[in-house]
Amino acid sequence: MSWLRRNLVVIAGLITLAFLILPNLVVLVFSFNKPKGRFNYAWQEFSLDAWRDPCGVADLCGSLALSLQIAAWATLGATVLGVMVAFALARYRFRARSTVSALIFLPMAMPEVVMAASLLTLFLNMGVQLGFWTILIAHIMFCLSFVVTAVKARVMSMDPRLEQAAQDLYAGPVQTFLRVTLPIAAPGIAAGALLAFALSFDDFIITNFNAGSTVTFPMYVWGSAQRGTPVQINVIGTAMFAVAILLVLAGMLIGNRRKKQAR
């Protein structure tokens, strides 16, 4: 019992981690399945056919490319706007600052279906044709709050004496921002950008309301689940999970190397 008490937190953490990873392992296993029917829900036979031809299902890779394109542009737009808003909220005092801050964070607390319906009503009243651009605008608005939160937390934790020291050394405002402020805020900006990309690529509710006839990858997966889930979806999911793990490991290795060099 004493050993259990000492390691209870570790055991709980491992159980939680296993619970989170288990669905990804199921996707990995069934990416090598060869189902006899339309649905890839029961193990039948080991096969590499889906891995040899991941785009073998019609419109699958097209919807994937569209989702990646929307996520990339949404990340860029939300990051640029979010960085400016975060610096404004963290560094400057102006009227209605608290109101603006509350409105920025409102989408994080609001149910997605409410925001999706509101955006759809706005687009319809303006006579805008639903499609790529309405999805992109909706994703930027949805991801903006998360970028602002990440960047603002980083900016508020910055030591202003570093920028003051750069100014004392005759650095101009632009030079101070590029060489001092931006490198310090870079981890928060990168975290906000990665979060925006993941949220945009994964979103279904807001996209479904404002997509019109445009089909993104989440919408394709949802539609295919009604007709029969192809194994190629598991292949793409496994590949994306592997890429995410490699990016995390690469970030950890780079961080550890920089710490060793700093010592």
N, C-alpha and C positions, 0 to 999 in steps of 0.2 A: 504493500500500500504506500509506503514511503517513496519507493521508486516511481509509482504512478503519480503521486502528487508532484514530485519534482519535474516530471516530464509531461504533465498534463497539457500544457500549452503547446509543446512540440507535437504531441499526438493529435491534438485538435487541429493544428495547422496542417499536418500531413493528410488528415482525413478530409479537410476542406479542399486542399489542393487536388487530392484524388477525385473528389466529387466534381471539381471544375474541369479536370482533364479527361474524365471518363467519356463524355460525349464526343470529344475529338478522337479518342481512341476507337470508338465505335465507327466513326466516319472513316478513319484510316483502314480498319479491317474490312469494311464493306466496299471500299474502293477497289479491292481485289476480288470482289464477288462476281459471279456470272449468273444472274437470276434467270429463271426459266419463264417467268411471267413479266408483267410490266412493272411490278413494284419490287424495289430492292430492300425488302424488310426482313427476309429470311435467308440465311446462308445456304448456298446451293453448291457452288464449285469455285475453286481458286482459278483466277484468270488474270492475265495482264492486258487483255484487249482494251479496256478503258484507258489504261495508262499509255498504250501505244497510240491511241487516237482520242485525245481528250476533247477534241472539237467534232467528234463524230455525230453529235446530235445537232439538229438544225437550230440555228439562232442562239445556241448556247454561248459560244465564244463572242458573238456579236453583242449580246447583252452584257457579258463580262467586260468587254472593251468599253462599252458605253458607261458602265458603272465606274470603271477606273478613270475614265475621262472626266466624268462629272465630279468624282471625289477629288481629283487633282485640282480642277479649277475651283471647286468650292473651298478646298483647303487654302489655296492661294488667296482667294478673295476674303475669306474669314480671317486668315492670319494677318493680312495687311490691315484690314479694318480693325481687327481685335487688338493689334499692337498699338495703334493710334489711340483707340478708346481707352485701353488700359493705362497708357502713359498719361492721358488727359485726366482720368479719374484718380490716379495715384499721385500726380505731381502738381496739379493745378486746382485752385479754389474758384468756383464760379457759381452763379445762381442755379438753383434746381439741381445741384450736383447729386444730392441724395436721391432725388426723383429719377434722374437719368440712370444712376447705379441700380436702383430697384427695377427699372424697366429693362435694363440690360440682362439682369439675372432672372427676369420673369419667365422666359422660355424654358429655363432649366426646371422650374417648379410646375409649369403648365403641362397638362397631358398633351401628348403629341397629336391626338385626334382633334383637340380644340384648335391648335395652331394650324393643322392641316386644313380643317374646314374654313378657318378664317382666311387663310391664304387663297384657297379655292374661290371663296366669295369675292375677294379682292380682284383676282384675275378675271373672273367672269364679269364683274361690274365694269372693269376697264376694257373688256373686249379682247383680252390677250389670248392667243391660241395656246392651248396647253401642249407642252412638249419639253424639249431639252432645256430651253431657257427658263421656263417656269420651275422646273425641277432644280436647276442651278440656283436661282434666286432663293427658293425655299430652303435649300440646303445651306446656303451662306447665312441666312437669317437664323437657322436652327443651330449652326455650329458656332456662330459668333460669340454667344454667351460663354461657351466652354473655353474658347481661346482667351477671352478677356479675363476669366477667372484664373487661368494658369499664369498668364503674363502679369497680371496685376499683383498676384501673390509674390512673384519673383521681384518685381520692381519695388514693391514696398519693403522688401527685405534687403535691398541694396544699401550700401553705406554711401551717403552723399559726399563724404569727405574724399572719396576716390575721384569723383568728378571735379571737386574743388581743387584737388591737387593737380589734376591735368590742366585746369584753367590757370593755376598759379605758374605752371610751366609753359604758359603762352599758347596753349592749345585752343583753337577756335571752337565754336559750338559744334560744327559738323565733325571736326576731327575728334573732339571729346566723345561725341555720340558713337562714331564708328569704331574708335579704338578702346573706349572704356565702357560706355553704357551698353552698347549692343552686345559685346562679348559676355558681359555679366548677365544680361537678360536672355542670352541665347538658349540656355536650358529650358527656361519657361516658355519661350517661343517655340522651341522644338517640341516640347510636350504638348502644347496647345495645337500645333499643326498635326502631330500624329493622332491626337484625339479627334480632331476635326475630320481627318481622312477616314478613320475607322467608323465614326458616326455616319458620315455621308455615304460611304460605301455600303454600310449595313442597313441603312434606313429603308423601311418599307411603308409605314403608315403615311408619312408626309408625301413620299414619292407616289404612292398609289392614288392619293387624292388629286395630285397636280401633274400627273404624267400624261394624261390623254391616251393616245395610242402608243406612246413610247414605253418600251419594256426594258427595265434594268435587270441586273442579275438577281436581286432579291425577289422581284416580281416574277421573274422566270422560274425561280425555285418554287415559289408559292403556286404558280400555275401548273407546273409539272407535277407537283404533289397530288393534284386532282386527277391527272391522267395516268400517272406512272412515273416514278422518280428514276431517271437514268443514272447509271453508275458514274458517269462523267462528272456529275455534280459532286459526288464524294471525292473524286480525284482532284477537282479544283479546290474544294474545301481543304483537303489534306495538304495540297501544295501551298496554299495561302497560310495555313497554320505553320508549316515548316519555315516559310519565309519570315513570318513574325518571330519565331523562335531564333532564327539566325540573326535577325536584326537586334534582338534583345541581347543575345550573346556577344555580338560584335560591339554593341554599346558598352557592355560590362567590361570587355577586354580593353577597349580604348580608354575607359575611365580608370581602370586599374593601372594601365601603362602610364597615364598622365600623373596619377598619384605617385607612382614610383619615381618618375622623372622629377616631380616637384620636391621629393625628399632628397 
